[in-house]
Each structure stands twice: as C-alpha cells, then as structure tokens.
C-alpha cells in the first residue's frame, strides 16, 4: 500500500467537488462545449446566477475549472485533464 496521503487527499477532494449533481452537470457541459460563461450556464441549468457562481467557485478552488477573461466576459474551461477521464468513466463518453 502507498501511504502518500497527500496524493489521496487531493484525489478525494476532487471527487468531493464533483459529487454534486449541479457541479457534475457543469463539468460535463464544459467538456462538451469547451468554454462558456455563467450566464449561459444559468440559462441551461435554469438556476439563479448566484447558485451557479457558488458551484463554479468550488470547482475553481479544487483546480477543476479555470477562467479566461475576454473584456467584461469571463469564460470557464476545464483545467484538470483527469476530470475528462472521470467523466468518461461515469458517462461512457469521449
């Protein structure tokens, strides 16, 4: 057994961040679309902007998503390649 608990803690944190239906939906959508802003996600999810932003903040905190600013618009993209593999396993998609 590997007792490198730091590595296990990082993996556990990532899985915890993904373990919410809204966050999982956001990540899956970002993988399909490539990048999008909060307004687009809000419309797709039919949730308040504040709720979407809170979920995105959690995903940012764990390094799952990152932001790219284009003028006043902030777009989100997937930052961690491991997430793509996790989504493939969960949903059987490329």
N, C-alpha and C positions, 0 to 999 in steps of 0.2 A: 504494500500500500504506500501511496505517496502522501506524506504528511505536510505538504506545502499548502497550508490552509489559506494563505493569501490568494492563491490561484482558485481555490474552491469558493472563497468568499466572493471574488469577482464574478465568477460564473453564476453563483447563487443570486447575487444582486441583479444581474442581467435578467435571469429567469423571473425574479420577483417583479421587475419593472414590466416585463412582457405579460405577466399573469393577470392582466385586467382586460376584459373584452374590448373596451374602447381603445386602449393603447395597442393591443394586438391588431385591431382594425386599422388604426392609424399607420402602423408599421407596414402592414400588408398593402395598404393603399399607396404608401410612399414607394414601396418596391415596384408596384405596378406602374405608377405614374412617373417616378423618377424624382420629382420635386413638386412641392406645392406650398401655398401659404395657408394661414389659419382660416381666412375667410372661405376658401374653397373647402377645406376640411369641415368647417362649421356647417356649410350647406349640405355636404354629402352625409354627414353624420346626424344632421338635424339636432344639434346640441348647441347650447349657448357658447359664445366665443370664450368666456371665462373658463368654462369646463374644458374645452379643447386645449386652451393655453396651459391649464394646470397639468393635464396629461403630457403635453409636449415638454413642459419643464421637467417632469420626472424622467422622461426619455432622454432629455439633454443631460441631466445630472449624471446618468449612468453611461453616457457616451454612446447611446444608441442612435441618436439623431444629432445633426448639426445644422447650423443656419448659414444662409448666404444672403447678404443684403444686396438689393438692387434698387437704389434710390430709397423710397419710403417702404418698399415691399420687402418682406422677409420671407424667404423660402426655406423650407425644411427638406433635408435629404438624409438618407441612411448613412451613418458614419462608421458603423462596425460591420465588416463583411461577414462575421459569424452569424449575424442576425438573418442574413439571406439563407443560410443553411438551416437555421432553426425553423424558419417559415416554410422551407421546402419540406422538412420533416413533418411539420404539423399539418400542412395543407396539400402536400404532394404536388407542388407546382414548381415550375422552373422560373 
